[in-house]
Amino acid sequence: MPEKDLPEPVDWQNVEDVLFRLTVNDISKFAEEHPEVEFYGFAFDCNADYGQAMPCLNTPDFFQLAVERKHLSPEILAGYEKVFGKPKPLDADELVERAKSMRWALE
C-alpha cells in the first residue's frame, strides 16, 4: 500500500479523554435527575462494528431481577425460549452461584 493511502494514526489519548468527559457528564446529569436511584456497577457496552461505546449503569434491583431471570421483556424472553427452550427453575444454591458469577466486583 502506498504511504499516501495509509490512514492517519489514532490519537488514543484524545479518544480516552473525550470518552471520559462524555461519560462523566452523562452520569452526572443522570444522577442529578434521578437522585433516588442507587448504582453499584458501571461498564461500557462496546459495539466495534458501529464504533459505539455506551455507558451502562447497573442497580441492585435490576441485578436481582437478572439473577432470577426476570429482567427480560416478554418479547425478548419468548425469543430466547424459542431458540434455547424454557430454562429450568433454579434452586437457592444455584441462585447464589448465579449471583456470584454475574456480580460486577473485584473479589
N, C-alpha and C positions, 0 to 999 in steps of 0.2 A: 504494500500500500504506500503510495507516495506520501511524503511527510506533510504536504499541504492538506491531505484528506484526513489526517488524524484529528480527533476531537480535542478540544481544549481540556486540560486536566481539571478535575473537580476540586474545588476548594472545600474539603470535607469539614474543616474547622468552621467555615462560614455556614455550611449546611447544619452542623450541630448547633451553632449559636442561634440561628433562625428558628430551628425546631424547638429549642429550649425556650426561647422568648415566647413563641406562639403557644406552647404548652402551658407555661406559667400564666399567661394572660387568660387562656381559655379556662383553666382550672380555677383561677382566682375569681373570674366572672361567675362561673357556675356555683362556686362555694358561696359567694355573696348572695346569689339569687335563691339558694337552697341551703340555708344555714342549719336546718334540722337534719340533713342527710349526713350520715356517718360513712366514711370510706375507709377501707383498710388496704387496698391494693391499687396499683397503677401499672399499666403496661401500654405499649404501642401495639396496635393491630396493624401490621405492615402488609401491604399488597404490592409486591415488587412489579407485578405485571402492569400496574397503573401508576406506580410511583407514589402510592399513598402511605401515609403514616398517621393513623388516627389514634388520639389519646383515649384510653379506656380506664374507667374507674370502677371498682367493684365495691359493693356494700355487703355487710354481714348478712342482711336479709336475702339478697339475691344469691349469695354463696350457699345459704342453707337450701334455698329452692333448687339450686343446681345439684347439690349433693343428693337431694331427694328426687331428682329427675322431674321437677315440677316447673322448671324455668322456661320451657319452650311453649310457643303459642300452639294452639290445637292444630293449626295448618301445618306447621313445621314438624310437630310430633307425628302427625299422620304420615307425612312423607318419610320420616325415618323408620317408622314402623312398617311401612310398605316395603322398604328396601331391606331392613335388618330384622324385622319381626318385632313383636312386643317384648320389651325387656322383662326379665323375671324380677319379682319383688326382691328387695334387699333386706336382709335381717339386720339387727342392731350392730353386730360386729362388722358386717360389710359396709354399713353406712359410715362407721367410724373410719375404716380403712379408705373408703372413697373420699371422705373429707380430708384425710391426711394427704392423699395423693393429689388432691385438687387445690389445696391451700397455697396461696402465694406467700411463702415465708422462706427465710434463710435459716432453717433449723438444722 
